[in-house]
Amino acid sequence: MIDFQKKVYQIVKKIPRGKPLTYKQVAVRLGNSFLARAVGNVLNKNRDKNIPCHRVVRSDGRLGGYNRGTNIKALLLRREGVKIKY
């Protein structure tokens, strides 16, 4: 695993239940707001259930992708009390 991936996972692990961040917010925490797409690419490859990638959404409030399917992402977020925008 490369350092960039590790940094993304460390940030995402700290996202509290019900308080999603955007891909851009994660990128800003990495030090560069232009890395939002790279954050999405890293999270798309994640298979570790201990890293809550479902808590990262698009800046326009929509879900964005999820490697286990957007229906599962929506379900997980709703369970955490997040209102979903379609």
JOHU-V225312 format. One record per residue. N is the residue number from 1. PHI is phi in whole degrees, 0 to 359 (999 if undefined). OMEGA is omega in degrees with one decimal (999 if undefined). BURIAL is I if it has 16 or more other ideal C-beta (glycine too) atoms within 10 Angstrom, else O. Layout:
# JOHU-V225312
n = <N	N>
phi = <PHI	PHI>
omega = <OMEGA	OMEGA>
burial = <BURIAL	BURIAL>
This chain:
# JOHU-V225312
n = <1	2	3	4	5	6	7	8	9	10	11	12	13	14	15	16	17	18	19	20	21	22	23	24	25	26	27	28	29	30	31	32	33	34	35	36	37	38	39	40	41	42	43	44	45	46	47	48	49	50	51	52	53	54	55	56	57	58	59	60	61	62	63	64	65	66	67	68	69	70	71	72	73	74	75	76	77	78	79	80	81	82	83	84	85	86>
phi = <999	275	302	300	301	301	295	299	298	297	292	294	300	270	289	288	305	76	232	298	249	272	302	294	298	296	299	298	294	278	106	205	296	280	267	303	295	295	299	301	295	295	293	296	268	291	238	273	292	281	253	281	300	297	273	247	233	286	294	276	92	281	296	82	279	199	290	254	103	290	295	293	301	299	299	298	293	298	299	269	89	272	279	262	252	256>
omega = <-179.4	-176.8	-179.5	178.2	-179.8	-179.9	178.3	-178.3	178.9	179.1	-176.3	177.9	-176.4	-179.8	-178.6	176.2	175.8	-177.5	-176.0	172.6	173.8	175.7	179.5	178.6	176.5	179.7	178.3	178.2	174.8	177.4	-178.5	-176.5	-179.7	-179.5	-176.1	179.6	178.1	175.9	178.2	179.1	177.6	-177.4	178.5	-178.8	-177.1	175.6	-177.9	-178.6	178.2	177.4	-171.6	-178.3	179.9	-179.0	177.5	-174.7	179.6	179.9	179.9	177.2	177.9	-173.0	-169.6	-176.8	177.3	-173.7	175.9	178.3	-177.1	176.7	177.9	178.8	179.6	179.4	-179.4	-179.8	178.1	177.6	179.8	177.5	-179.8	175.7	-175.8	176.4	179.3	999>
burial = <O	O	O	O	I	O	I	I	I	O	I	I	O	O	I	O	O	O	O	I	I	I	I	I	I	I	I	I	I	I	O	O	O	O	I	I	O	I	I	I	O	I	I	O	O	I	O	O	O	O	I	I	I	I	I	I	I	I	O	O	O	O	I	I	O	I	O	O	O	O	O	O	I	I	O	I	I	O	O	O	O	I	O	O	O	O>
